[in-house]
Amino acid sequence: MRGYNVVVKRASNTPDFEAWLQSRTRNGAGSPEFVALCQRLRQALEQADTAEASAQLGIVVVALQLLGNLGLDEETLSATILYGLAGESAGAEESLSPGVRVLLEGQAAAEKVWTLYAARGTHTRAEGLRRLLLAIVRDLRVVFILLARQLARLRAADRLSEDERQALAQLTADIHAPLANRLGIWQLKWELEDLAFRLSQPETYKRIARLLDERRVDREGYIAGAIAQLRKALDEAGIAADIAGRPKHIYSIWKKMQRKDGDFGALYDIRAVRLLVKDLPACYAALGVVHSLWPYLPGEFDDYIARPKGNNYQSLHTAVAGPEGKTLEVQIRSHDMHAHAELGVAAHWRYKEGGGGDASFERKVAWMRQLLEAKDDGDDDAALLAGLRTDLHEDRVYLLTPRGEVMDLPRGATVLDFAYHVHTDVGHRCRGAKVNGRIVPLAFQPSSGDRIEILTAKEKAPRRDWLSAQHGFLTTHRALEKVRAWFKRIDHTANLSAGRAILDKELKRLALSNVELDSLPPRFNQKNLDEFLVALALGEISAAQVARALHEMIAPPKPAAAPALRPPKPGAKDALTIDGVGNLLTQLARCCQPLPGDAVMGFITRGRGVSVHRADCASLARLRVRDPSRVIEVEWGNRREQAYEVDVLVKGYDRKWLHKDITNVIASANAHLLAVNTRVDPVSGLATMNFALRVTDYGQLSSLLGKLAAVPNVIEARRLA
């Protein structure tokens, strides 16, 4: 017990911790699993045989107490104990609940941020690391654990060397204190800031403490007395108000002295109270009571209700000579104004730090603060935690450069997007990328926390297929515009030639022929074919859009009317429409395998209904010559759930996993693989693969062919005629 007693006395500075621990392990308090964990912790504390082991367990003890005071649930406390006892290997226990496992994974993921911070240079922004931390933890309760553990370390910092104390203080100032501030965890925020300030600037801390000329307890006692006087005066005036004191802590005082470039005597808000009243008229009525009770200080009144701050923050701020003639700041606002300031876009951290935030981050702030406030109803807590897991899906990814700098991009961005985000020249010279040391395709979409290294060439040489949405190389508008601007600067003739090549390639890829190109420009608001081809080369018009337009333009001659046949099979309704006679029994011809979007014609068979061919099918042409009266007009209906078979040819230079990569692309496109035939030329190494696929429509096929063509080593991917 000696080690345990020393730890509790030195680290927690709270005499009732033993009672708190016993309350968790006796009389059936808590679940059996949690009780067993508390007993494991107590046993570890008793058996600690080194000062280092005692200190580390002491951090767990204090963190548990802090989390308990915040009202955190058993899962959070259990994860804190487990991680403290077993470190990153804590998640190996099979009996853990999913919630505890997620919290353990979050603490282990945070170690990545601490490693990045320790290795950072002057280029690394602490703000980026804070956002990365929030992005890689799947449950924001992890942040509570991290903050409580850091505060416990600060309380026990006397045992550390000077260098270790300075590093601990800087980490707290850069990461933990701002997070506590932004998430509204005021119980931890002020002490994190004060203790970090005491470690980093001990002499300044002591000087301000002496200037206060009173202990913190005395200041809080002063505030309590002021509140009592103010409450009595408001009651006499018939004004209902919630009053809370907020004595300034030392770090806050120092920051204001720095900001105002003044001395201690010029500060008027060392002590502060906040009044929450019913509505706007009550705000000004309460202000009158405050000014009638104590004389106000000229020049220290701000009406942020009549003139809200830029972030729509509203409140009345005044400074008065309160009891004993000591300065007292008073803030007055309605409950609605307070809710907006605490939970809305005018969150306290934004006007305090002057920073901005994205919508997803502000939603996290709001949810976290609601979680802090909803402590009376366990069901409410459960609902809020469920919301955190489902509603706060991060819409950005936080990625690392090789030097550890954090950059954020929209979710779904590729490594090529990342290259252009770093610098335009890096994007133009990009030839490959590594994610966490592994080479990946340029269309690879990394996840938060991935470290990306861009492989570059000496010369700038963007590729035109980077502009194609089908290939998926670029997803951000900024990167697309940079590539488009590059090609706009080159010779007009080169763009014209490139546009023609793209169009010819798409026509061949989709097995389209005998099309009228002069009708294309008006469909895309282009004056002539040359202008259309340049727009195609610059990516302003996609090849898929062109192919769709060509399908719509094809109009075969209208044949003679056909005799009626039996109705189609159940389930084929609306898939195809037969000219003049409504729906008939239809089947898709195996020779050309038409897809929705293809121009099609029908041929009346003997006993098998109408066989549907592509309009340019060679077999249909022979049938038309032999018996033209049986050729009828057919068009696609509105049904979208049909599945159609198509043959696709893929050619590429053989390599390890080529076939696997191609089939993975087919699977990810939700196309059904029916059959495959692969041949590899042993001399040239050229692999020829024929796939029989089932797809839903032309759009799915067009997208799939684009993705197949982007697979490394693939030189051709097209539909077989």
N, C-alpha and C positions, 0 to 999 in steps of 0.2 A: 504493500500500500504506500510505501514511502514515495516511490516514483510518481504514483498517481496524485498524491496530495501536493507534491511540489509542482507538478504540471498544472493542476487546477488553480493553485494559488498564484503561480507566476503568469500563466497564460490568460486565464479567464477573468481574474480580478472580480469575480462574482461569487460571494459566499454561498449562495443557494443553489449552485450548480449540482451539488451532490443530491439535493432534494429533487431537483428536476429529473436527474438521471434515474433515481429510484422510482419516481412517479411513472416512468416509462416501463419499468420492469416488475412492477408488483400490482397486486389486486386486479389482475386481468386487463390492465390498461394496454391498449394497442393490440395489434394482431400478434399471434404466436410467432410469426416470422420476424416481426419487428422487435419483439421482446428478446428473441434469441440473438438478434444482431446487437442490441444494446448490451447484452451480457457478454458477447464476444469482445466488444469495445472495452468494457470494464476490465475483463480479464487481460486484454492486451496492455492496458494502462498499468495494471498491477505488476505485470511481468516485464515491463520495459527495463532493460538493463544498461542502456546507454543514454547519455544526455541528448543525443541526436534523435533517438527513437522516442524519448519522452517528449521532445519538442514537437516532432511531427504529429504525434497523437494528440498533443495539446492543441494543435491547430484544428484537428477534427472536433475536439471537445467544444472549443469556442464557436466554431462554425455551426455546430448543432444547436447550441444555445441561441445564437443569433437567428437562425432559421426558425427555431421554435417560437421566438418572440414575434417573428413576422407572420406566424400562423401557417407555415407551409405544411403540406400533407406528409403522410408516412412514406410515400414513394420517394419524395425529395430527401427526407431524412435518411432513409435506408440507403439511397444511392450515395449520399455523403459519407456514411459510415463505411460502406463497402469499398469505395474508391480510396478512402483514407487508409484502410487496412491492406488492400491488395493492389492499389495503383491501377495501371492500365490493364492488368490481367483480371480485374474484378468481374468483367462481363462473362467469364468462362463458366460460371456456375449455372448449371442447367435448370435449377429450380427458380430462377429469377422470373418475375413477372415482366411482360413486355414493356410496361411503363418504366420500371427500374432499369431495364436493359438500355432503353433509349437515353435515359439520364446518364448512365455510365458511358455510353458511346459519345455523348455530348461532351463530357469532361475529358475523355481521351482526345476528341477532335480539337478541343481548346488547346491542348499541348502543342498542336501545330502552330497556332497563333503565337504562343509564348516562344517557340523556337524561332519563328520568323522575327519576332520582336528583338530577341537577343542577338540575332545576326544582322539586324537592319543597319543601314547607313543613313546618311542625312537625307537621302532621296525618299525614304519610306515614310508615308504619312500615317500617323496614328489613327486618323479617321478611317482610312481604308482598312486597317486591321480591326477596328471596332466593328465595321460593317461586315467584314469577312467572318468574324466571330459569330455574329447574329445569323449569318447565312448558313453556316455549317452545322449549327446546333438545331436539331429538329424539334426540340422542346425548350421553350424559353425559361422554364424553371431551372435549367442549367445555369443561367445567368445569376440567379439568386445564389446558387451554390458557389460559383466562382467569386462573387463579390464577398460573401460571408467568409470564405476561406482566405481571401486576400486581407480582409480586415483582421482576421485572427493572426495572420503573419505579421501585420503591422504592430499589433499589440505586443507581440513577442519579439520585436526587432532588436531589443537591447542585447541579445546574445550574438547578434551578427557583427561581422567586421564592418568597417566604415564603407568600403567599396560595396559590400552587399546591401547595406542600408540605403546607400544612394541609388543603387539599381532598383531596389524594391520601391523606393519612393517615386522614381521616374516612371516605372511601369504602372504604378497606381494612378499617377497624374495623367498619363497618356491614355490608358485603357479603362481601368476600373471606375475611377471617380466620374468621368464623363458618362459612362454607361449607367451608373446609378442615378446620375442627374437626369439623363434623358428618359429613363424608365420610371422616374418618380419615386425611387426607393429612398425617401428622405432619411429614414432611420439609419441607413448605412452611409449615405452620401456625405453628410457633414463630417463624420468621424474619419472616413477614408481620406477626405481632403485635409483635415486638420493633422492627422498623424503623418501623412505623406509630407506635408509642409514642415512639420516639426523635424522630420528626418533630413529633408533636403536643405532647410535653412534654419538650423536650431537657434542661432543668435537672434534672427529677426522674429522668430516665433516667441522667444522669451521676452523680447522687448515689447511686442504688442501685448503679451499677457500682462506684463507689468503696467502698461498704460491703461489697461482696462480697470486696474486697481480693484479687482474683485474676482472671486472665483466664479466659474460657470454656474454653480448652484446658486450663488448670490444673485446673478443676473436673472436666472429663472424665477427666483423668489420675487425679484422686483417686477417682472412681467406679471406674475400671478396677482400681485397687489394692484397693479395698474388695471388689469382685467376686471378685478372686483369693483373698483371705482367706476369703470366705464359701464359695466353691466348694470349697476345701480342707477346711473344717470339715464341709460337707455330705457330701463324699465319705467322710470318716472315719466319719460317722454312717450311711452306706449309703443316703443319700437322693438320688435322681436329680432334678435340677432344671434348668430353663432359666432363666438369670439375664440380665437386661438392665438397663443403667443408664439413668437418665432425669434428667440434671441440669436443674434448674429454670432457665428463662430469665427475663430481667429483667422482662418484662411480667407473667408469672405471679406472680413475687414481689410486684410492686406490687399486683396484684389481691388477693392474700391479705392483704397489709398493710391494704388498704382494708376487706376483708370482716371481718377480726378487729379492726379499729380498734386496731392495735398497732404497735409499732415493729419495726425489722428484727431486733433481738435476740430477739423473741418467736417467730420462725418456726423450725419444726423440720423443714421438708421442703424446704430449699433444695437439698439433694442427695437423690436417691431411686433405689432399685433395685426391681425387680419379680422375684419368684420364681414360676415356673410348675411345679407338681408334679403327680404322678399322680392323687391322689384326696384326699378330705377328711381322712382320718387323716394323710396326708403333710403337709397344710397345718399342722396343729398341731405335728407333729414338727419341721418346718422352723422354726416359730416358736420352739420350745425351743432349737434350735441357735443362732438369731440372738441370743436373750436370754442364752445362755451365752457367746457370743463377745464381745458388747458389752453394757454396762449400758443398760437401757431407761430412758426418761424418764417419770416418773410422770404420769398424766393424758393421755398421748398414745397410748393403745392403743384401737383400735376393732375390735370383732368383728362385721363385717357378714355373717359366715357364720351365726352363731347368730341374729343379728337383722338380716336383709337390709333394704336400703333399700326405700322404697315402690315403686320400679321393679324390685325383685327383684335388684338388684345385690348380689353376694356377694364378699367379700374380707377378708383380715386386714390391718389397717394398724397399724404400730407405728413409733415413733421411738426411735433409740438414739444413744448417744455413740460414734460410729464411730472409725476410725483417726484419730490425732492429736487425739482429743477433739472432733472436729467433728460436728455433728448430721447424722444420716442417716435418711431415711424408708425403710421397707421395706414393700412390699406383697406379700402371699402369697396365691395362689389356685390352684385346679386348672386344668387345660387346659380342662375343660368350662365352668367358671365364666368363664374368660377368653373363650372363644368366645361365650358368652352376652352378656358385657359388650361385646364388640367387634362382634358381628353381630346380636344379638337386640334385643328391645325395651328392654333396659337399656343402650342404646348410650351411650358415654362422654359425648357431648355433652348428654344429657338430665340426668344427675345433676350435670354440671358447671354447666350453665346454668339448671337448674331448669325447663326448658321441656317442652312436650308435642309430640307429632307425630302425624300421621295415618298410617294403615297403609301407604298408597302411598309416602309419604316414607320410612318406615322400610325398605320393601323396596328403595328406591333406595340407601339407606345401605348395606344389607347387600350388594347387588350390587357397589357401587363398591368396598367394602372387599375383597370376594373378588377383584375384578379387580386390586387392588393386590398381593394376596398370591400370586396365581397367575402367577408369572413364569417358572417352569421349563418349562412345557409349552405350546407354541404352540397346540396343539389345544384345550387348556383355555381359553386366552384367547379363541379364536374362538368357543367355545361360550358363554362368558360374555357376549361382545359380542352374540351372536345373541339371548341371553336378554334383554339390555337393550332390544333393539329390539322384541321381541315380548311380553314379560311385563310390562313396566313401563308399560303404557298408563295414562296419568294419569286417575284417576276424578273429578277436579275440574277446574274451569276457573277461571282467575285473570283477573279483569276489572278495568278501570280506571274510576274516576270522572273527570269532567272536570278535577278538580284533581290527578289522578295517583295517588290513593289506590288501593291494591290490595284487592280483595274476592274471596273465593273461594266458589264455589257448586258443587253437584254437577253433573257433566257432564250435559248435556241440559236444564239450566235455561234459561228464557227471559228476555227483557229485562224482562218484567213481574215475574218472580221477583226479578230484580235490583232493581227499584224497591222491592219490599217488603223486600228485604234491607237496602237503604239506610235506610229508615224506613217505618213503617206509613202515615203521612200521605202520603209520596211515592207509595206504591203506590195508596192510595185516590184520589189526585188525578191519577194517570197517565192521559194521553190519547194518548201516542205515545212514540217513542224514536228516537234516532239512534245508529248504530254506526259509529264512525270517520267521523263527519260525514254519513253516508247514512241517510235515513229508512227504517226497517224496520217490519214488522208486530210487534204485541206478542207474537206467538207465536214470533218469531225466536230461534234458539238461537245465541248468540255463542260465539266460541272464545277460548282463552287469549291475552291481550295486547290484546284489543279494548277500545277506549275507548267507554264508553256514556254518553249524555246522555239523561236522562228529561225528556220534555216534559209539563208539568203544567198543570192548570186551577186556578182559585181555589177551586172548591167540590169537596168530596169526593163522588165518585159512582161507586163500583165497579159493574161490570155483572155480572148473574147468569150470563151465559154464560162468565165467567171461571172458574166452578166446574165447567164441563163438561169432562170429559177428552177428549171428541171434538174440541173446538175447540183444545185444546193450549195455552191461554194460560198456565196455571200447572202446574208439575210438582213443586214442593217442598211438603212438608206444612205447613211454617211459613206460607207465603204463603196456601195454601188455607184454613187455620184463621183467618187474619186477615180474609179476605173473608167467610168463613162467619159469623164473630163480628159483622161489620158488619150483615149481614142479619138475624141473630137479634135485634138490638136494635130493629128497626123493627116496625111494627104487625102483629099476627097476621093481620088481614084482608088486608093487602097481601101477605104471604107466601102465604096461601091462594090469592089471586087469581093470583099469579105462578106457583104450582105448577100451577094449572088451565091457564094459558096455555101453559106448557112442555109439558104432556101433550098438549093439543090440537094444538100445533104439530108434535110428534113423530108423532102419529097421521096428520096430514095429510101430513107429509113422506114417510112410508113407505107412504102409500096404504092404511092400515088402517081398517076400519070395522066396525060391528056387533059391538063387543066389550063384554064385561061388566066394568065397572070395579070393582064391589063385591068382586070376587074378588081384586083386586090387593093390598090391604093385608096380608092374612095371609101372602102370599108374601114380604113384606119385614119381617115382625115388627112391623107397625103395627096399632094398635087399630081405626082406622076410616079412611075415605077422606080426611077432613080432615087427620088426622095424617100420612097418606101424602103428601098434596099439599104440606104444609109441608116435609116431609123432602126432597121433590123440589125445592122452591124453594131450599132451603139447600144443595143439592148433595150431600146425604148419600145420595141415590139418584140414579143417572144416568138420563137419558132412554133410553139404549140398553138398560139393564137392564130398564126398564119395557116397552119394545117387545119384547124377547125373551120376557118373561113373557106378554105378550099373545099372541104367536104360539103359545106352548105351551098356552094356555088354549082356543084356538079348536078346537072339536070338531064338525065337520059331521055330520049324520045319516048313519048307516051304510046304504049302498044294498044292493040285492040282489046276490047272487053273480054273477060274470061268467064266461063261458066262457074256457077257456084259449087262449092264443095262443102264437106261436112265441117261443123264448127271446130275451133281449135281445142286442144286438150286443156283440161282445167289447169289453171296456174299460168297459162300463156297469154291471158287477156291483156290487151293494150301493149304487148311487146312489139307487134307488127300490125300494120293496117294495109289491107288489100284494096286497091283502087276500085271504086264503084260498087263493091259488094260487101263491104264490112270485113270482119275478121274471118279468116279461114285457117284450117290446119296448116301450120308452117313448120319448116325445119331448115336449119342453117346448113348451107352446102359445105361439105368437107374440103372441096377443092380450093376454095379461097377464104373460108372462115370469116365472113363479114362481122363487123362490130358496129354498135350504135355510133352514129356519126359518119359511117361509110355511106356513100351513095349506093343503093341496092336496087336490084330488079328481081322479079320472081319468075319461076318456070313451073308450069303446072305439070306435075308428074302423074303417072297412072297408078292411083291407089294410095299415094303417100302425101297427098296434099300439094302445097306449094313449096318448092325448093328455092331458098333465098340465096342469091349470089351477089357479090360485089358487081357494080355496074361495069367495071373494066375487066371482069373475069374472062379468061380465054375460053374456058369451058362453056360459059354462057354464050359467048360469041358464036361458037360452033352450033349450039342448040338453036340460037336465033336463025341461023342460016338454014338449018334443017327443018324447023317448024316454028316460024315467027308468030303464028296465031296463039301459041301457048305461052308466050312471054308477056307478063303483066307488070304493071307498076306496083311497087311496094314501098312503104315508108315506115320509119320507126315511130312507135307510139311513145307514151309518156312513162312507161314502166321502167323503174330504175333497179329493181331487185334481180333482174335476169343475169345469168352468168353465161359467158360466151368463150369458146375455145379459139386459141390463136397460136400459131407457130412463130417462134422468135429465134433468130440466129445471133449468136454471140461469138466473136473471134477475138483472140488475144494471145499474147506470148505466155507460155506456160510458166508457172512458178508455184511454189508451195502455198497451199490454201486458196489458190485462185478459184477453184470450183466451189469451195465453201463460202468464200466472200460473195460470189455471184448468187448462190442460193439464199444466202442471208438477206441480200438486197431484195430478192423476189419475195421472201417471206415477210420482210418489213413493209413491203408495198401492199400486203394483203392479197397477193395474187396466188392462186392455187396451182401448184406444180403437178401436172398429170404424168408427164414422161420426160426423159432426158436422154440424149445420145451424145457422147463426147468422144472426139478423136484428136490425138496429138501426133503431129508430124515429127518423127524422131530426128529428122535432119534440120528442119527450120525451127523446131520448137513451137510451132503455131498450133494452138488449141482451137478446135472448132466445136461449138456446143449448140445443139438444137434442142430447144425447150418447147414442150407442149404445155400451154398455160390456160387457165380459166380466169378471165377478168370480167369486171362488171360493165365497162364501157370503154370508149376510145380515150377518154381523159385519163383513166387509170393506166392504160397501155402507154400513152405518150409520156406520162411521168415516169413510169417504170423504165422505159428505154433510155431516158435521159440519165437516170441513176445508174443503170448498167454501164453506160458509156463512160461514166466517171470512175468506175472501179479501176484501180491501178493495173496496168498491163493490158486492159481491154482496148482494142483498136477499132471495133465495130460492134454495134448492137442495133439490129433492125428487124422489122416484121417481114416474114417471108410472104411473097406474093402468092 
